[in-house]
Amino acid sequence: MSILVLADLHEGQLAGATAHVVTAAQAIGGDIDILVAGEGVQAAAEAAAKLDGVSKVRVADNAVYAHQLAEPMGALLVELADGYTHVLASASTTGKTYCRAWRP
């Protein structure tokens, strides 16, 4: 199994909710990748890489993801989700936006 966790960012920083989602992913089992999408997200990606259980951090650093709008984020998820058995996000506004935008 492989799991993609969608990082929750607040003002460009990794939100604590992301660590909770990683903990839930560990309970499922398998490899855990994190997607950090936004603009200027290197520090958030580095923080995500330090979370226990994370196998790989995928970074989408582009101005189109700066405000994490549903349309570009949904398109990104469609592009990346193949090969993952699970896609997890927090129950935050960002996580809900990801889920509304993504139609597998």
Backbone as JSON, one array per atom type, in Angstrom:
{
  "sequence": "MSILVLADLHEGQLAGATAHVVTAAQAIGGDIDILVAGEGVQAAAEAAAKLDGVSKVRVADNAVYAHQLAEPMGALLVELADGYTHVLASASTTGKTYCRAWRP",
  "N": [[0.83, -1.18, 0.0], [0.38, 2.26, -0.64], [0.39, 5.6, 0.45], [-0.8, 8.86, -0.01], [-0.39, 11.86, 1.52], [-1.88, 14.94, 1.92], [-0.4, 17.91, 2.43], [-1.13, 20.32, 4.87], [-1.08, 23.71, 4.82], [-0.34, 26.79, 6.44], [-0.03, 30.11, 5.98], [2.28, 29.57, 4.51], [3.68, 27.79, 6.09], [4.08, 24.5, 7.46], [1.23, 23.05, 8.73], [0.11, 21.89, 11.95], [-1.87, 19.98, 11.73], [-1.16, 18.32, 9.67], [0.7, 16.5, 10.69], [-0.98, 14.98, 12.29], [-2.52, 13.73, 10.37], [-0.59, 12.18, 9.13], [-0.05, 10.43, 11.24], [-2.49, 9.04, 11.29], [-2.27, 7.83, 8.8], [-0.14, 6.11, 9.29], [-1.4, 4.23, 10.88], [-2.93, 2.94, 9.0], [-1.0, 1.77, 7.41], [1.85, 1.08, 5.33], [3.77, 2.73, 2.7], [4.35, 6.19, 3.1], [3.8, 9.15, 1.51], [4.14, 12.69, 1.23], [2.44, 15.45, -0.08], [3.41, 18.63, -0.74], [2.18, 21.57, -1.61], [2.25, 24.75, -3.09], [3.42, 28.14, -3.05], [6.77, 28.99, -2.75], [7.49, 26.97, -0.84], [9.56, 25.57, 0.35], [10.58, 25.49, 3.02], [8.38, 24.38, 4.36], [8.28, 21.9, 3.1], [10.69, 20.8, 3.98], [10.12, 20.6, 6.71], [8.04, 18.75, 6.58], [9.42, 16.5, 5.72], [10.7, 15.72, 8.01], [8.83, 14.51, 9.61], [7.81, 11.66, 11.46], [7.71, 8.51, 9.9], [7.37, 9.27, 7.27], [7.97, 8.61, 3.91], [8.6, 9.89, 1.49], [8.73, 13.23, 0.21], [6.75, 15.08, -1.84], [6.95, 17.85, -3.9], [5.26, 20.65, -5.05], [5.94, 23.48, -6.19], [4.86, 26.4, -7.11], [3.49, 29.37, -8.5], [0.84, 29.07, -9.24], [-0.27, 27.44, -7.33], [-0.3, 28.95, -5.07], [-2.47, 30.03, -3.57], [-3.86, 27.81, -3.05], [-6.15, 27.04, -4.53], [-9.18, 25.42, -5.58], [-9.4, 24.42, -8.3], [-6.72, 24.33, -9.62], [-5.45, 22.72, -7.69], [-7.0, 20.41, -7.67], [-6.52, 19.46, -10.27], [-3.8, 18.89, -10.03], [-3.85, 16.84, -8.13], [-5.25, 14.84, -9.54], [-3.34, 14.27, -11.44], [-1.26, 13.21, -9.83], [-2.3, 11.16, -8.19], [-2.56, 8.53, -9.14], [-1.44, 5.26, -8.54], [-1.4, 5.42, -5.82], [-2.92, 3.95, -3.0], [-4.42, 5.15, -1.09], [-5.54, 8.44, -0.4], [-5.05, 11.03, 1.72], [-6.27, 13.75, 3.7], [-6.38, 16.58, 5.91], [-9.12, 17.61, 8.05], [-9.44, 20.26, 7.69], [-10.1, 23.54, 6.26], [-8.49, 23.68, 3.98], [-8.0, 20.94, 3.43], [-10.62, 20.1, 2.9], [-11.13, 21.61, 0.62], [-9.31, 20.44, -1.17], [-10.46, 17.89, -1.38], [-13.02, 18.43, -2.46], [-12.3, 19.39, -4.92], [-11.07, 17.32, -6.21], [-11.87, 14.75, -8.27], [-11.89, 11.51, -8.49]],
  "CA": [[0.0, 0.0, 0.0], [1.06, 3.55, -0.59], [-0.54, 6.64, 0.89], [-0.44, 10.25, -0.27], [-0.95, 12.8, 2.49], [-1.88, 16.31, 1.41], [0.06, 18.8, 3.49], [-1.95, 21.48, 5.21], [-0.19, 24.85, 5.03], [-0.89, 28.06, 6.91], [0.95, 31.17, 5.75], [3.5, 28.97, 3.99], [4.28, 26.86, 7.05], [3.38, 23.24, 7.64], [0.3, 23.09, 9.86], [0.15, 20.73, 12.82], [-2.84, 18.98, 11.3], [-0.49, 17.38, 8.77], [1.29, 15.44, 11.52], [-2.08, 14.11, 12.71], [-2.91, 12.91, 9.2], [0.48, 11.18, 8.99], [-0.3, 9.42, 12.28], [-3.59, 8.21, 10.8], [-1.73, 7.04, 7.69], [0.66, 5.04, 9.87], [-2.33, 3.21, 11.34], [-3.34, 2.18, 7.81], [0.17, 0.98, 7.03], [2.37, 1.27, 3.99], [4.63, 3.88, 2.46], [3.63, 7.47, 3.23], [4.35, 10.31, 0.83], [3.42, 13.93, 1.52], [2.43, 16.46, -1.13], [3.46, 20.01, -0.27], [1.91, 22.39, -2.79], [2.08, 26.17, -2.81], [4.49, 28.95, -3.61], [7.79, 29.21, -1.73], [7.16, 26.0, 0.19], [10.73, 24.76, 0.7], [10.64, 25.28, 4.47], [7.3, 23.44, 4.71], [8.69, 20.58, 2.61], [11.72, 20.31, 4.89], [9.44, 20.21, 7.94], [7.3, 17.53, 6.29], [10.38, 15.4, 5.62], [11.11, 15.35, 9.36], [7.76, 13.8, 10.31], [8.02, 10.22, 11.56], [6.94, 7.65, 9.02], [7.28, 9.8, 5.91], [8.92, 8.01, 2.98], [9.01, 10.84, 0.46], [7.99, 14.48, 0.12], [6.55, 15.56, -3.22], [6.82, 19.3, -3.82], [4.72, 21.4, -6.2], [6.22, 24.87, -5.84], [4.5, 27.19, -8.28], [2.55, 30.45, -8.17], [-0.54, 28.63, -9.46], [-0.73, 26.78, -6.1], [-0.07, 29.88, -3.96], [-3.67, 30.2, -2.75], [-4.44, 26.47, -2.94], [-7.5, 27.07, -5.09], [-9.69, 24.09, -5.9], [-9.17, 23.95, -9.66], [-5.36, 23.84, -9.85], [-5.12, 21.65, -6.76], [-7.68, 19.22, -8.16], [-5.78, 18.97, -11.44], [-2.55, 18.32, -9.53], [-4.17, 15.55, -7.49], [-5.57, 13.87, -10.59], [-2.07, 13.91, -12.04], [-0.38, 12.49, -8.91], [-2.95, 10.15, -7.35], [-2.39, 7.16, -9.63], [-0.41, 4.52, -7.83], [-1.65, 5.47, -4.37], [-4.13, 3.25, -2.58], [-5.15, 6.07, -0.23], [-5.19, 9.86, -0.41], [-5.58, 11.56, 2.97], [-6.12, 15.18, 3.97], [-6.97, 16.98, 7.19], [-10.5, 18.09, 7.98], [-9.38, 21.72, 7.65], [-10.63, 24.16, 5.04], [-7.62, 23.27, 2.89], [-8.29, 19.55, 3.13], [-11.94, 20.02, 2.28], [-11.0, 22.15, -0.73], [-8.67, 19.4, -1.97], [-11.4, 16.8, -1.62], [-14.06, 18.89, -3.35], [-11.73, 19.63, -6.25], [-10.55, 16.09, -6.81], [-12.9, 13.76, -8.63], [-11.15, 10.37, -9.06]],
  "C": [[0.88, 1.24, 0.0], [0.02, 4.64, -0.36], [0.04, 8.0, 0.54], [-1.16, 11.13, 0.74], [-0.81, 14.2, 1.91], [-1.54, 17.25, 2.55], [-0.88, 19.98, 3.65], [-0.98, 22.62, 5.55], [-0.96, 26.05, 5.54], [0.22, 29.09, 6.81], [2.31, 30.59, 5.36], [4.19, 27.98, 4.89], [3.43, 25.6, 7.17], [2.5, 23.31, 8.89], [0.38, 21.79, 10.66], [-0.8, 19.63, 12.42], [-2.2, 17.94, 10.39], [0.12, 16.22, 9.55], [0.21, 14.47, 11.99], [-2.52, 13.2, 11.57], [-1.85, 11.84, 8.96], [0.32, 10.07, 10.02], [-1.43, 8.49, 11.86], [-3.11, 7.31, 9.67], [-0.89, 5.87, 8.21], [-0.23, 3.9, 10.37], [-2.84, 2.35, 10.18], [-2.22, 1.25, 7.39], [0.57, 1.22, 5.6], [3.28, 2.47, 3.91], [3.8, 5.16, 2.49], [4.42, 8.56, 2.52], [3.51, 11.52, 1.22], [3.54, 14.84, 0.31], [2.38, 17.83, -0.48], [3.31, 20.88, -1.51], [1.64, 23.82, -2.37], [3.17, 26.94, -3.51], [5.49, 29.25, -2.49], [7.64, 28.26, -0.57], [8.35, 25.15, 0.65], [10.81, 24.49, 2.2], [9.57, 24.29, 4.93], [7.66, 22.03, 4.27], [9.75, 19.98, 3.52], [11.11, 19.86, 6.22], [8.67, 18.91, 7.74], [8.23, 16.32, 6.24], [10.82, 14.9, 6.99], [10.04, 14.61, 10.14], [8.03, 12.3, 10.31], [7.13, 9.47, 10.59], [6.86, 8.1, 7.58], [8.38, 9.19, 5.04], [9.48, 9.03, 2.0], [8.13, 12.08, 0.53], [7.95, 14.88, -1.34], [6.25, 17.05, -3.12], [6.29, 19.84, -5.14], [4.82, 22.87, -5.83], [6.01, 25.73, -7.07], [3.47, 28.23, -7.86], [1.1, 30.01, -8.35], [-1.13, 27.96, -8.21], [-0.66, 27.7, -4.87], [-1.27, 30.01, -3.03], [-4.44, 28.9, -2.58], [-5.9, 26.44, -3.38], [-7.89, 25.69, -5.6], [-9.29, 23.59, -7.28], [-7.73, 23.5, -9.91], [-4.97, 22.69, -8.92], [-5.77, 20.34, -7.2], [-6.95, 18.61, -9.35], [-4.47, 18.31, -11.01], [-2.8, 16.95, -8.9], [-4.5, 14.49, -8.52], [-4.28, 13.36, -11.22], [-1.23, 12.99, -11.14], [-0.99, 11.27, -8.24], [-2.81, 8.71, -7.85], [-1.24, 6.48, -8.89], [-0.55, 4.56, -6.32], [-2.94, 4.73, -4.06], [-5.03, 4.14, -1.73], [-4.64, 7.49, -0.45], [-5.86, 10.46, 0.82], [-5.31, 13.05, 3.1], [-6.76, 15.47, 5.33], [-8.41, 17.44, 6.97], [-10.55, 19.62, 8.01], [-10.02, 22.24, 6.37], [-9.8, 23.73, 3.83], [-7.91, 21.84, 2.48], [-9.63, 19.37, 2.45], [-11.91, 20.56, 0.86], [-10.37, 21.12, -1.65], [-9.7, 18.34, -2.36], [-12.54, 17.22, -2.56], [-13.56, 19.01, -4.78], [-11.38, 18.34, -6.96], [-11.7, 15.12, -7.03], [-12.2, 12.58, -9.28], [-11.93, 9.67, -10.15]]
}
